Structure formats: structure tokens, C-alpha cells
């Protein structure tokens, strides 16, 4: 019974780590798409008012910071090595 509980605990932790790694990969991919959209919008409003340009630059900077946080989390979760499963995942 105890061995079964230990096995279930390890299996749950492995599946959660695998899920978090995949979610972070998806979020990072979406982050680059959002940055691309912001840059396209910035180019579209290049001849408009200065305030709109400033708002778009602030959004791009915020997305960049969020992207760095997501990349840091991916590195942290990738560094966790459960039973050498990094080669499998």
C-alpha cells in the first residue's frame, strides 16, 4: 500500500512537471506572436500621434518583460530532472 502511494505521488509529480513544461512552451510561442502583432501595429501607426506610439511601446516593453519571466520559468522547470526524463520529454 505504501509503495503504491509513493508510486502515485511520483507519477503525479512527473505528469505535473511535463504539463507545466508544455504550457510554458506554448506561452512562449504565443508571446512571440503577440510581440509580432504589436510591432505590426506600431508600424501601422508610425505616422499617427506620439501618444499612440508611446502606448504601443509600453505594451511591447511589458510583453518583453513577460516573455523574459516565461523563459526564466521554462529554464527553471527544464532544470528539474525527475529520474533523468529530460531526454524522454
PDB file of N, CA, C and O in Angstrom:
ATOM      1  N   UNK A   1       0.830  -1.198   0.000  1.00  0.00           N
ATOM      2  CA  UNK A   1       0.000   0.000   0.000  1.00  0.00           C
ATOM      3  C   UNK A   1       0.871   1.258   0.000  1.00  0.00           C
ATOM      4  O   UNK A   1       0.596   2.214  -0.725  1.00  0.00           O
ATOM      5  N   UNK A   2       1.922   1.247   0.819  1.00  0.00           N
ATOM      6  CA  UNK A   2       2.810   2.408   0.889  1.00  0.00           C
ATOM      7  C   UNK A   2       3.542   2.587  -0.434  1.00  0.00           C
ATOM      8  O   UNK A   2       3.705   3.712  -0.908  1.00  0.00           O
ATOM      9  N   UNK A   3       3.984   1.489  -1.030  1.00  0.00           N
ATOM     10  CA  UNK A   3       4.676   1.573  -2.320  1.00  0.00           C
ATOM     11  C   UNK A   3       3.747   2.122  -3.407  1.00  0.00           C
ATOM     12  O   UNK A   3       4.176   2.869  -4.286  1.00  0.00           O
ATOM     13  N   UNK A   4       2.492   1.746  -3.335  1.00  0.00           N
ATOM     14  CA  UNK A   4       1.528   2.247  -4.311  1.00  0.00           C
ATOM     15  C   UNK A   4       1.322   3.751  -4.138  1.00  0.00           C
ATOM     16  O   UNK A   4       1.218   4.477  -5.127  1.00  0.00           O
ATOM     17  N   UNK A   5       1.262   4.223  -2.903  1.00  0.00           N
ATOM     18  CA  UNK A   5       1.115   5.659  -2.657  1.00  0.00           C
ATOM     19  C   UNK A   5       2.345   6.427  -3.140  1.00  0.00           C
ATOM     20  O   UNK A   5       2.220   7.503  -3.725  1.00  0.00           O
ATOM     21  N   UNK A   6       3.517   5.877  -2.896  1.00  0.00           N
ATOM     22  CA  UNK A   6       4.752   6.525  -3.365  1.00  0.00           C
ATOM     23  C   UNK A   6       4.766   6.580  -4.889  1.00  0.00           C
ATOM     24  O   UNK A   6       5.119   7.602  -5.478  1.00  0.00           O
ATOM     25  N   UNK A   7       4.381   5.477  -5.521  1.00  0.00           N
ATOM     26  CA  UNK A   7       4.335   5.441  -6.983  1.00  0.00           C
ATOM     27  C   UNK A   7       3.347   6.473  -7.526  1.00  0.00           C
ATOM     28  O   UNK A   7       3.650   7.166  -8.497  1.00  0.00           O
ATOM     29  N   UNK A   8       2.183   6.578  -6.916  1.00  0.00           N
ATOM     30  CA  UNK A   8       1.182   7.550  -7.368  1.00  0.00           C
ATOM     31  C   UNK A   8       1.677   8.986  -7.170  1.00  0.00           C
ATOM     32  O   UNK A   8       1.432   9.855  -8.007  1.00  0.00           O
ATOM     33  N   UNK A   9       2.377   9.226  -6.052  1.00  0.00           N
ATOM     34  CA  UNK A   9       2.933  10.556  -5.790  1.00  0.00           C
ATOM     35  C   UNK A   9       3.961  10.927  -6.858  1.00  0.00           C
ATOM     36  O   UNK A   9       3.935  12.037  -7.390  1.00  0.00           O
ATOM     37  N   UNK A  10       4.863   9.997  -7.168  1.00  0.00           N
ATOM     38  CA  UNK A  10       5.883  10.271  -8.184  1.00  0.00           C
ATOM     39  C   UNK A  10       5.259  10.441  -9.562  1.00  0.00           C
ATOM     40  O   UNK A  10       5.666  11.317 -10.326  1.00  0.00           O
ATOM     41  N   UNK A  11       4.290   9.621  -9.879  1.00  0.00           N
ATOM     42  CA  UNK A  11       3.626   9.719 -11.178  1.00  0.00           C
ATOM     43  C   UNK A  11       2.903  11.053 -11.321  1.00  0.00           C
ATOM     44  O   UNK A  11       2.924  11.660 -12.392  1.00  0.00           O
ATOM     45  N   UNK A  12       2.271  11.509 -10.259  1.00  0.00           N
ATOM     46  CA  UNK A  12       1.575  12.797 -10.289  1.00  0.00           C
ATOM     47  C   UNK A  12       2.562  13.935 -10.473  1.00  0.00           C
ATOM     48  O   UNK A  12       2.311  14.849 -11.258  1.00  0.00           O
ATOM     49  N   UNK A  13       3.683  13.894  -9.759  1.00  0.00           N
ATOM     50  CA  UNK A  13       4.681  14.954  -9.895  1.00  0.00           C
ATOM     51  C   UNK A  13       5.271  14.981 -11.294  1.00  0.00           C
ATOM     52  O   UNK A  13       5.499  16.056 -11.849  1.00  0.00           O
ATOM     53  N   UNK A  14       5.520  13.819 -11.867  1.00  0.00           N
ATOM     54  CA  UNK A  14       6.075  13.773 -13.217  1.00  0.00           C
ATOM     55  C   UNK A  14       5.092  14.328 -14.238  1.00  0.00           C
ATOM     56  O   UNK A  14       5.489  15.062 -15.143  1.00  0.00           O
ATOM     57  N   UNK A  15       3.826  13.990 -14.104  1.00  0.00           N
ATOM     58  CA  UNK A  15       2.843  14.481 -15.070  1.00  0.00           C
ATOM     59  C   UNK A  15       2.632  15.984 -14.924  1.00  0.00           C
ATOM     60  O   UNK A  15       2.424  16.678 -15.919  1.00  0.00           O
ATOM     61  N   UNK A  16       2.683  16.498 -13.692  1.00  0.00           N
ATOM     62  CA  UNK A  16       2.542  17.942 -13.485  1.00  0.00           C
ATOM     63  C   UNK A  16       3.732  18.675 -14.092  1.00  0.00           C
ATOM     64  O   UNK A  16       3.553  19.706 -14.741  1.00  0.00           O
ATOM     65  N   UNK A  17       4.955  18.155 -13.890  1.00  0.00           N
ATOM     66  CA  UNK A  17       6.140  18.795 -14.466  1.00  0.00           C
ATOM     67  C   UNK A  17       6.074  18.770 -15.990  1.00  0.00           C
ATOM     68  O   UNK A  17       6.420  19.757 -16.639  1.00  0.00           O
ATOM     69  N   UNK A  18       5.634  17.653 -16.566  1.00  0.00           N
ATOM     70  CA  UNK A  18       5.505  17.556 -18.023  1.00  0.00           C
ATOM     71  C   UNK A  18       4.475  18.551 -18.536  1.00  0.00           C
ATOM     72  O   UNK A  18       4.697  19.201 -19.558  1.00  0.00           O
ATOM     73  N   UNK A  19       3.344  18.679 -17.834  1.00  0.00           N
ATOM     74  CA  UNK A  19       2.290  19.610 -18.238  1.00  0.00           C
ATOM     75  C   UNK A  19       2.772  21.052 -18.144  1.00  0.00           C
ATOM     76  O   UNK A  19       2.515  21.845 -19.050  1.00  0.00           O
ATOM     77  N   UNK A  20       3.470  21.408 -17.057  1.00  0.00           N
ATOM     78  CA  UNK A  20       3.956  22.772 -16.898  1.00  0.00           C
ATOM     79  C   UNK A  20       4.964  23.124 -17.977  1.00  0.00           C
ATOM     80  O   UNK A  20       4.966  24.245 -18.486  1.00  0.00           O
ATOM     81  N   UNK A  21       5.824  22.171 -18.331  1.00  0.00           N
ATOM     82  CA  UNK A  21       6.818  22.440 -19.367  1.00  0.00           C
ATOM     83  C   UNK A  21       6.137  22.693 -20.706  1.00  0.00           C
ATOM     84  O   UNK A  21       6.547  23.590 -21.443  1.00  0.00           O
ATOM     85  N   UNK A  22       5.105  21.917 -21.035  1.00  0.00           N
ATOM     86  CA  UNK A  22       4.390  22.116 -22.296  1.00  0.00           C
ATOM     87  C   UNK A  22       3.597  23.417 -22.290  1.00  0.00           C
ATOM     88  O   UNK A  22       3.530  24.106 -23.308  1.00  0.00           O
ATOM     89  N   UNK A  23       3.001  23.755 -21.161  1.00  0.00           N
ATOM     90  CA  UNK A  23       2.260  25.019 -21.073  1.00  0.00           C
ATOM     91  C   UNK A  23       3.206  26.198 -21.238  1.00  0.00           C
ATOM     92  O   UNK A  23       2.876  27.163 -21.928  1.00  0.00           O
ATOM     93  N   UNK A  24       4.380  26.134 -20.612  1.00  0.00           N
ATOM     94  CA  UNK A  24       5.345  27.222 -20.749  1.00  0.00           C
ATOM     95  C   UNK A  24       5.832  27.348 -22.185  1.00  0.00           C
ATOM     96  O   UNK A  24       6.007  28.461 -22.681  1.00  0.00           O
ATOM     97  N   UNK A  25       6.052  26.233 -22.856  1.00  0.00           N
ATOM     98  CA  UNK A  25       6.474  26.288 -24.262  1.00  0.00           C
ATOM     99  C   UNK A  25       5.406  26.953 -25.120  1.00  0.00           C
ATOM    100  O   UNK A  25       5.725  27.756 -25.997  1.00  0.00           O
ATOM    101  N   UNK A  26       4.156  26.627 -24.875  1.00  0.00           N
ATOM    102  CA  UNK A  26       3.061  27.238 -25.628  1.00  0.00           C
ATOM    103  C   UNK A  26       2.956  28.730 -25.337  1.00  0.00           C
ATOM    104  O   UNK A  26       2.753  29.528 -26.251  1.00  0.00           O
ATOM    105  N   UNK A  27       3.093  29.108 -24.072  1.00  0.00           N
ATOM    106  CA  UNK A  27       3.011  30.531 -23.716  1.00  0.00           C
ATOM    107  C   UNK A  27       4.145  31.330 -24.343  1.00  0.00           C
ATOM    108  O   UNK A  27       3.939  32.465 -24.772  1.00  0.00           O
ATOM    109  N   UNK A  28       5.343  30.747 -24.399  1.00  0.00           N
ATOM    110  CA  UNK A  28       6.473  31.453 -25.007  1.00  0.00           C
ATOM    111  C   UNK A  28       6.238  31.627 -26.503  1.00  0.00           C
ATOM    112  O   UNK A  28       6.549  32.682 -27.055  1.00  0.00           O
ATOM    113  N   UNK A  29       5.696  30.615 -27.163  1.00  0.00           N
ATOM    114  CA  UNK A  29       5.383  30.742 -28.593  1.00  0.00           C
ATOM    115  C   UNK A  29       4.341  31.831 -28.819  1.00  0.00           C
ATOM    116  O   UNK A  29       4.468  32.636 -29.742  1.00  0.00           O
ATOM    117  N   UNK A  30       3.316  31.855 -27.981  1.00  0.00           N
ATOM    118  CA  UNK A  30       2.288  32.885 -28.107  1.00  0.00           C
ATOM    119  C   UNK A  30       2.861  34.265 -27.818  1.00  0.00           C
ATOM    120  O   UNK A  30       2.422  35.257 -28.399  1.00  0.00           O
ATOM    121  N   UNK A  31       3.834  34.331 -26.927  1.00  0.00           N
ATOM    122  CA  UNK A  31       4.466  35.605 -26.590  1.00  0.00           C
ATOM    123  C   UNK A  31       5.126  36.219 -27.822  1.00  0.00           C
ATOM    124  O   UNK A  31       4.999  37.420 -28.060  1.00  0.00           O
ATOM    125  N   UNK A  32       5.827  35.404 -28.603  1.00  0.00           N
ATOM    126  CA  UNK A  32       6.475  35.927 -29.803  1.00  0.00           C
ATOM    127  C   UNK A  32       5.441  36.359 -30.845  1.00  0.00           C
ATOM    128  O   UNK A  32       5.662  37.335 -31.561  1.00  0.00           O
ATOM    129  N   UNK A  33       4.321  35.647 -30.940  1.00  0.00           N
ATOM    130  CA  UNK A  33       3.265  36.066 -31.865  1.00  0.00           C
ATOM    131  C   UNK A  33       2.655  37.398 -31.443  1.00  0.00           C
ATOM    132  O   UNK A  33       2.374  38.248 -32.289  1.00  0.00           O
ATOM    133  N   UNK A  34       2.449  37.583 -30.141  1.00  0.00           N
ATOM    134  CA  UNK A  34       1.895  38.849 -29.643  1.00  0.00           C
ATOM    135  C   UNK A  34       2.865  39.992 -29.908  1.00  0.00           C
ATOM    136  O   UNK A  34       2.449  41.085 -30.291  1.00  0.00           O
ATOM    137  N   UNK A  35       4.163  39.744 -29.706  1.00  0.00           N
ATOM    138  CA  UNK A  35       5.157  40.788 -29.988  1.00  0.00           C
ATOM    139  C   UNK A  35       5.145  41.151 -31.472  1.00  0.00           C
ATOM    140  O   UNK A  35       5.277  42.324 -31.822  1.00  0.00           O
ATOM    141  N   UNK A  36       4.988  40.158 -32.344  1.00  0.00           N
ATOM    142  CA  UNK A  36       4.931  40.430 -33.777  1.00  0.00           C
ATOM    143  C   UNK A  36       3.719  41.295 -34.117  1.00  0.00           C
ATOM    144  O   UNK A  36       3.823  42.227 -34.913  1.00  0.00           O
ATOM    145  N   UNK A  37       2.580  40.989 -33.520  1.00  0.00           N
ATOM    146  CA  UNK A  37       1.374  41.801 -33.758  1.00  0.00           C
ATOM    147  C   UNK A  37       1.588  43.227 -33.267  1.00  0.00           C
ATOM    148  O   UNK A  37       1.189  44.178 -33.939  1.00  0.00           O
ATOM    149  N   UNK A  38       2.215  43.387 -32.098  1.00  0.00           N
ATOM    150  CA  UNK A  38       2.475  44.736 -31.593  1.00  0.00           C
ATOM    151  C   UNK A  38       3.402  45.512 -32.521  1.00  0.00           C
ATOM    152  O   UNK A  38       3.189  46.701 -32.756  1.00  0.00           O
ATOM    153  N   UNK A  39       4.418  44.855 -33.045  1.00  0.00           N
ATOM    154  CA  UNK A  39       5.317  45.558 -33.958  1.00  0.00           C
ATOM    155  C   UNK A  39       4.611  45.928 -35.262  1.00  0.00           C
ATOM    156  O   UNK A  39       4.864  46.996 -35.820  1.00  0.00           O
ATOM    157  N   UNK A  40       3.726  45.051 -35.754  1.00  0.00           N
ATOM    158  CA  UNK A  40       2.964  45.395 -36.954  1.00  0.00           C
ATOM    159  C   UNK A  40       2.029  46.571 -36.691  1.00  0.00           C
ATOM    160  O   UNK A  40       1.883  47.453 -37.537  1.00  0.00           O
ATOM    161  N   UNK A  41       1.395  46.584 -35.520  1.00  0.00           N
ATOM    162  CA  UNK A  41       0.539  47.720 -35.172  1.00  0.00           C
ATOM    163  C   UNK A  41       1.357  48.991 -35.000  1.00  0.00           C
ATOM    164  O   UNK A  41       0.905  50.080 -35.355  1.00  0.00           O
ATOM    165  N   UNK A  42       2.550  48.853 -34.460  1.00  0.00           N
ATOM    166  CA  UNK A  42       3.422  50.012 -34.301  1.00  0.00           C
ATOM    167  C   UNK A  42       3.790  50.589 -35.661  1.00  0.00           C
ATOM    168  O   UNK A  42       3.805  51.808 -35.832  1.00  0.00           O
ATOM    169  N   UNK A  43       4.084  49.732 -36.625  1.00  0.00           N
ATOM    170  CA  UNK A  43       4.393  50.216 -37.968  1.00  0.00           C
ATOM    171  C   UNK A  43       3.171  50.847 -38.628  1.00  0.00           C
ATOM    172  O   UNK A  43       3.305  51.805 -39.390  1.00  0.00           O
ATOM    173  N   UNK A  44       1.990  50.321 -38.344  1.00  0.00           N
ATOM    174  CA  UNK A  44       0.775  50.881 -38.931  1.00  0.00           C
ATOM    175  C   UNK A  44       0.496  52.283 -38.388  1.00  0.00           C
ATOM    176  O   UNK A  44       0.000  53.142 -39.117  1.00  0.00           O
ATOM    177  N   UNK A  45       0.808  52.517 -37.127  1.00  0.00           N
ATOM    178  CA  UNK A  45       0.548  53.812 -36.505  1.00  0.00           C
ATOM    179  C   UNK A  45       1.785  54.705 -36.478  1.00  0.00           C
ATOM    180  O   UNK A  45       1.844  55.660 -35.703  1.00  0.00           O
ATOM    181  N   UNK A  46       2.758  54.403 -37.306  1.00  0.00           N
ATOM    182  CA  UNK A  46       4.010  55.155 -37.272  1.00  0.00           C
ATOM    183  C   UNK A  46       3.810  56.632 -37.615  1.00  0.00           C
ATOM    184  O   UNK A  46       4.538  57.491 -37.119  1.00  0.00           O
ATOM    185  N   UNK A  47       2.841  56.918 -38.449  1.00  0.00           N
ATOM    186  CA  UNK A  47       2.617  58.307 -38.841  1.00  0.00           C
ATOM    187  C   UNK A  47       1.546  58.986 -37.988  1.00  0.00           C
ATOM    188  O   UNK A  47       1.195  60.137 -38.249  1.00  0.00           O
ATOM    189  N   UNK A  48       1.022  58.296 -36.977  1.00  0.00           N
ATOM    190  CA  UNK A  48      -0.038  58.868 -36.143  1.00  0.00           C
ATOM    191  C   UNK A  48       0.567  59.646 -34.974  1.00  0.00           C
ATOM    192  O   UNK A  48       1.742  60.013 -35.006  1.00  0.00           O
ATOM    193  N   UNK A  49      -0.221  59.887 -33.971  1.00  0.00           N
ATOM    194  CA  UNK A  49       0.201  60.754 -32.871  1.00  0.00           C
ATOM    195  C   UNK A  49       1.260  60.088 -31.994  1.00  0.00           C
ATOM    196  O   UNK A  49       1.415  58.867 -31.983  1.00  0.00           O
ATOM    197  N   UNK A  50       1.965  60.918 -31.277  1.00  0.00           N
ATOM    198  CA  UNK A  50       3.049  60.445 -30.421  1.00  0.00           C
ATOM    199  C   UNK A  50       2.519  59.632 -29.244  1.00  0.00           C
ATOM    200  O   UNK A  50       3.183  58.697 -28.795  1.00  0.00           O
ATOM    201  N   UNK A  51       1.335  59.973 -28.738  1.00  0.00           N
ATOM    202  CA  UNK A  51       0.764  59.261 -27.595  1.00  0.00           C
ATOM    203  C   UNK A  51       0.463  57.802 -27.943  1.00  0.00           C
ATOM    204  O   UNK A  51       0.698  56.908 -27.130  1.00  0.00           O
ATOM    205  N   UNK A  52      -0.053  57.562 -29.143  1.00  0.00           N
ATOM    206  CA  UNK A  52      -0.324  56.182 -29.553  1.00  0.00           C
ATOM    207  C   UNK A  52       0.967  55.384 -29.675  1.00  0.00           C
ATOM    208  O   UNK A  52       1.022  54.217 -29.286  1.00  0.00           O
ATOM    209  N   UNK A  53       1.997  56.013 -30.213  1.00  0.00           N
ATOM    210  CA  UNK A  53       3.295  55.341 -30.295  1.00  0.00           C
ATOM    211  C   UNK A  53       3.829  55.003 -28.911  1.00  0.00           C
ATOM    212  O   UNK A  53       4.391  53.928 -28.700  1.00  0.00           O
ATOM    213  N   UNK A  54       3.652  55.920 -27.973  1.00  0.00           N
ATOM    214  CA  UNK A  54       4.125  55.684 -26.611  1.00  0.00           C
ATOM    215  C   UNK A  54       3.375  54.531 -25.953  1.00  0.00           C
ATOM    216  O   UNK A  54       3.976  53.713 -25.256  1.00  0.00           O
ATOM    217  N   UNK A  55       2.056  54.463 -26.175  1.00  0.00           N
ATOM    218  CA  UNK A  55       1.263  53.366 -25.613  1.00  0.00           C
ATOM    219  C   UNK A  55       1.705  52.034 -26.199  1.00  0.00           C
ATOM    220  O   UNK A  55       1.840  51.054 -25.467  1.00  0.00           O
ATOM    221  N   UNK A  56       1.934  51.983 -27.506  1.00  0.00           N
ATOM    222  CA  UNK A  56       2.379  50.738 -28.120  1.00  0.00           C
ATOM    223  C   UNK A  56       3.766  50.332 -27.632  1.00  0.00           C
ATOM    224  O   UNK A  56       4.028  49.146 -27.428  1.00  0.00           O
ATOM    225  N   UNK A  57       4.650  51.302 -27.444  1.00  0.00           N
ATOM    226  CA  UNK A  57       5.986  50.974 -26.934  1.00  0.00           C
ATOM    227  C   UNK A  57       5.906  50.435 -25.511  1.00  0.00           C
ATOM    228  O   UNK A  57       6.659  49.532 -25.148  1.00  0.00           O
ATOM    229  N   UNK A  58       4.995  50.985 -24.696  1.00  0.00           N
ATOM    230  CA  UNK A  58       4.826  50.465 -23.339  1.00  0.00           C
ATOM    231  C   UNK A  58       4.281  49.045 -23.369  1.00  0.00           C
ATOM    232  O   UNK A  58       4.702  48.209 -22.570  1.00  0.00           O
ATOM    233  N   UNK A  59       3.341  48.753 -24.286  1.00  0.00           N
ATOM    234  CA  UNK A  59       2.809  47.392 -24.387  1.00  0.00           C
ATOM    235  C   UNK A  59       3.890  46.419 -24.841  1.00  0.00           C
ATOM    236  O   UNK A  59       3.971  45.300 -24.334  1.00  0.00           O
ATOM    237  N   UNK A  60       4.717  46.836 -25.787  1.00  0.00           N
ATOM    238  CA  UNK A  60       5.799  45.969 -26.262  1.00  0.00           C
ATOM    239  C   UNK A  60       6.794  45.711 -25.142  1.00  0.00           C
ATOM    240  O   UNK A  60       7.268  44.586 -24.984  1.00  0.00           O
ATOM    241  N   UNK A  61       7.118  46.741 -24.359  1.00  0.00           N
ATOM    242  CA  UNK A  61       8.045  46.546 -23.241  1.00  0.00           C
ATOM    243  C   UNK A  61       7.450  45.608 -22.196  1.00  0.00           C
ATOM    244  O   UNK A  61       8.153  44.758 -21.651  1.00  0.00           O
ATOM    245  N   UNK A  62       6.155  45.759 -21.916  1.00  0.00           N
ATOM    246  CA  UNK A  62       5.500  44.851 -20.966  1.00  0.00           C
ATOM    247  C   UNK A  62       5.493  43.422 -21.454  1.00  0.00           C
ATOM    248  O   UNK A  62       5.713  42.497 -20.671  1.00  0.00           O
ATOM    249  N   UNK A  63       5.240  43.224 -22.747  1.00  0.00           N
ATOM    250  CA  UNK A  63       5.269  41.872 -23.308  1.00  0.00           C
ATOM    251  C   UNK A  63       6.681  41.300 -23.265  1.00  0.00           C
ATOM    252  O   UNK A  63       6.861  40.100 -23.055  1.00  0.00           O
ATOM    253  N   UNK A  64       7.681  42.153 -23.463  1.00  0.00           N
ATOM    254  CA  UNK A  64       9.066  41.678 -23.392  1.00  0.00           C
ATOM    255  C   UNK A  64       9.429  41.203 -21.998  1.00  0.00           C
ATOM    256  O   UNK A  64      10.089  40.176 -21.840  1.00  0.00           O
ATOM    257  N   UNK A  65       8.997  41.947 -20.981  1.00  0.00           N
ATOM    258  CA  UNK A  65       9.265  41.537 -19.598  1.00  0.00           C
ATOM    259  C   UNK A  65       8.544  40.231 -19.286  1.00  0.00           C
ATOM    260  O   UNK A  65       9.114  39.339 -18.658  1.00  0.00           O
ATOM    261  N   UNK A  66       7.282  40.117 -19.726  1.00  0.00           N
ATOM    262  CA  UNK A  66       6.541  38.875 -19.512  1.00  0.00           C
ATOM    263  C   UNK A  66       7.221  37.704 -20.220  1.00  0.00           C
ATOM    264  O   UNK A  66       7.283  36.599 -19.681  1.00  0.00           O
ATOM    265  N   UNK A  67       7.729  37.949 -21.422  1.00  0.00           N
ATOM    266  CA  UNK A  67       8.447  36.904 -22.145  1.00  0.00           C
ATOM    267  C   UNK A  67       9.696  36.455 -21.415  1.00  0.00           C
ATOM    268  O   UNK A  67      10.002  35.263 -21.383  1.00  0.00           O
ATOM    269  N   UNK A  68      10.425  37.399 -20.824  1.00  0.00           N
ATOM    270  CA  UNK A  68      11.624  37.026 -20.063  1.00  0.00           C
ATOM    271  C   UNK A  68      11.270  36.206 -18.830  1.00  0.00           C
ATOM    272  O   UNK A  68      11.979  35.261 -18.486  1.00  0.00           O
ATOM    273  N   UNK A  69      10.177  36.564 -18.165  1.00  0.00           N
ATOM    274  CA  UNK A  69       9.735  35.786 -16.999  1.00  0.00           C
ATOM    275  C   UNK A  69       9.354  34.370 -17.418  1.00  0.00           C
ATOM    276  O   UNK A  69       9.703  33.405 -16.739  1.00  0.00           O
ATOM    277  N   UNK A  70       8.632  34.241 -18.543  1.00  0.00           N
ATOM    278  CA  UNK A  70       8.253  32.910 -19.025  1.00  0.00           C
ATOM    279  C   UNK A  70       9.474  32.087 -19.410  1.00  0.00           C
ATOM    280  O   UNK A  70       9.529  30.889 -19.128  1.00  0.00           O
ATOM    281  N   UNK A  71      10.463  32.725 -20.058  1.00  0.00           N
ATOM    282  CA  UNK A  71      11.683  31.993 -20.401  1.00  0.00           C
ATOM    283  C   UNK A  71      12.435  31.557 -19.152  1.00  0.00           C
ATOM    284  O   UNK A  71      12.983  30.455 -19.114  1.00  0.00           O
ATOM    285  N   UNK A  72      12.468  32.410 -18.126  1.00  0.00           N
ATOM    286  CA  UNK A  72      13.125  32.041 -16.874  1.00  0.00           C
ATOM    287  C   UNK A  72      12.425  30.855 -16.227  1.00  0.00           C
ATOM    288  O   UNK A  72      13.081  29.936 -15.737  1.00  0.00           O
ATOM    289  N   UNK A  73      11.088  30.871 -16.224  1.00  0.00           N
ATOM    290  CA  UNK A  73      10.353  29.737 -15.662  1.00  0.00           C
ATOM    291  C   UNK A  73      10.614  28.458 -16.447  1.00  0.00           C
ATOM    292  O   UNK A  73      10.717  27.380 -15.861  1.00  0.00           O
ATOM    293  N   UNK A  74      10.721  28.569 -17.776  1.00  0.00           N
ATOM    294  CA  UNK A  74      10.998  27.376 -18.582  1.00  0.00           C
ATOM    295  C   UNK A  74      12.369  26.818 -18.251  1.00  0.00           C
ATOM    296  O   UNK A  74      12.540  25.602 -18.166  1.00  0.00           O
ATOM    297  N   UNK A  75      13.350  27.693 -18.063  1.00  0.00           N
ATOM    298  CA  UNK A  75      14.692  27.223 -17.707  1.00  0.00           C
ATOM    299  C   UNK A  75      14.673  26.550 -16.346  1.00  0.00           C
ATOM    300  O   UNK A  75      15.324  25.523 -16.152  1.00  0.00           O
ATOM    301  N   UNK A  76      13.929  27.121 -15.398  1.00  0.00           N
ATOM    302  CA  UNK A  76      13.856  26.526 -14.057  1.00  0.00           C
ATOM    303  C   UNK A  76      13.196  25.157 -14.116  1.00  0.00           C
ATOM    304  O   UNK A  76      13.686  24.202 -13.513  1.00  0.00           O
ATOM    305  N   UNK A  77      12.066  25.055 -14.851  1.00  0.00           N
ATOM    306  CA  UNK A  77      11.380  23.767 -14.924  1.00  0.00           C
ATOM    307  C   UNK A  77      12.146  22.763 -15.767  1.00  0.00           C
ATOM    308  O   UNK A  77      12.041  21.559 -15.534  1.00  0.00           O
ATOM    309  N   UNK A  78      12.917  23.233 -16.745  1.00  0.00           N
ATOM    310  CA  UNK A  78      13.719  22.304 -17.541  1.00  0.00           C
ATOM    311  C   UNK A  78      14.889  21.775 -16.733  1.00  0.00           C
ATOM    312  O   UNK A  78      15.378  20.674 -16.987  1.00  0.00           O
ATOM    313  N   UNK A  79      15.343  22.556 -15.757  1.00  0.00           N
ATOM    314  CA  UNK A  79      16.466  22.123 -14.937  1.00  0.00           C
ATOM    315  C   UNK A  79      16.094  21.055 -13.929  1.00  0.00           C
ATOM    316  O   UNK A  79      16.968  20.353 -13.421  1.00  0.00           O
ATOM    317  N   UNK A  80      14.807  20.923 -13.630  1.00  0.00           N
ATOM    318  CA  UNK A  80      14.370  19.893 -12.696  1.00  0.00           C
ATOM    319  C   UNK A  80      14.420  18.555 -13.420  1.00  0.00           C
ATOM    320  O   UNK A  80      13.746  18.364 -14.432  1.00  0.00           O
ATOM    321  N   UNK A  81      15.199  17.655 -12.914  1.00  0.00           N
ATOM    322  CA  UNK A  81      15.418  16.386 -13.600  1.00  0.00           C
ATOM    323  C   UNK A  81      14.820  15.261 -12.774  1.00  0.00           C
ATOM    324  O   UNK A  81      15.442  14.790 -11.821  1.00  0.00           O
ATOM    325  N   UNK A  82      13.610  14.825 -13.132  1.00  0.00           N
ATOM    326  CA  UNK A  82      12.974  13.710 -12.448  1.00  0.00           C
ATOM    327  C   UNK A  82      13.418  12.412 -13.106  1.00  0.00           C
ATOM    328  O   UNK A  82      12.990  12.096 -14.216  1.00  0.00           O
ATOM    329  N   UNK A  83      14.253  11.682 -12.440  1.00  0.00           N
ATOM    330  CA  UNK A  83      14.685  10.363 -12.918  1.00  0.00           C
ATOM    331  C   UNK A  83      15.235  10.416 -14.339  1.00  0.00           C
ATOM    332  O   UNK A  83      15.012   9.501 -15.132  1.00  0.00           O
ATOM    333  N   UNK A  84      15.944  11.477 -14.653  1.00  0.00           N
ATOM    334  CA  UNK A  84      16.590  11.622 -15.960  1.00  0.00           C
ATOM    335  C   UNK A  84      15.591  11.566 -17.114  1.00  0.00           C
ATOM    336  O   UNK A  84      15.872  10.947 -18.140  1.00  0.00           O
ATOM    337  N   UNK A  85      14.449  12.191 -16.963  1.00  0.00           N
ATOM    338  CA  UNK A  85      13.425  12.158 -18.001  1.00  0.00           C
ATOM    339  C   UNK A  85      13.542  13.313 -18.992  1.00  0.00           C
ATOM    340  O   UNK A  85      12.700  13.449 -19.880  1.00  0.00           O
ATOM    341  N   UNK A  86      14.587  14.155 -18.850  1.00  0.00           N
ATOM    342  CA  UNK A  86      14.725  15.252 -19.795  1.00  0.00           C
ATOM    343  C   UNK A  86      14.944  14.749 -21.208  1.00  0.00           C
ATOM    344  O   UNK A  86      14.528  15.400 -22.166  1.00  0.00           O
ATOM    345  N   UNK A  87      15.595  13.593 -21.356  1.00  0.00           N
ATOM    346  CA  UNK A  87      15.817  13.052 -22.695  1.00  0.00           C
ATOM    347  C   UNK A  87      14.539  12.473 -23.278  1.00  0.00           C
ATOM    348  O   UNK A  87      14.392  12.399 -24.498  1.00  0.00           O
ATOM    349  N   UNK A  88      13.620  12.065 -22.428  1.00  0.00           N
ATOM    350  CA  UNK A  88      12.379  11.452 -22.892  1.00  0.00           C
ATOM    351  C   UNK A  88      11.360  12.512 -23.268  1.00  0.00           C
ATOM    352  O   UNK A  88      10.660  12.381 -24.272  1.00  0.00           O
ATOM    353  N   UNK A  89      11.276  13.579 -22.451  1.00  0.00           N
ATOM    354  CA  UNK A  89      10.230  14.598 -22.637  1.00  0.00           C
ATOM    355  C   UNK A  89      10.523  15.465 -23.831  1.00  0.00           C
ATOM    356  O   UNK A  89       9.751  16.374 -24.138  1.00  0.00           O
TER     357      UNK A  89
END
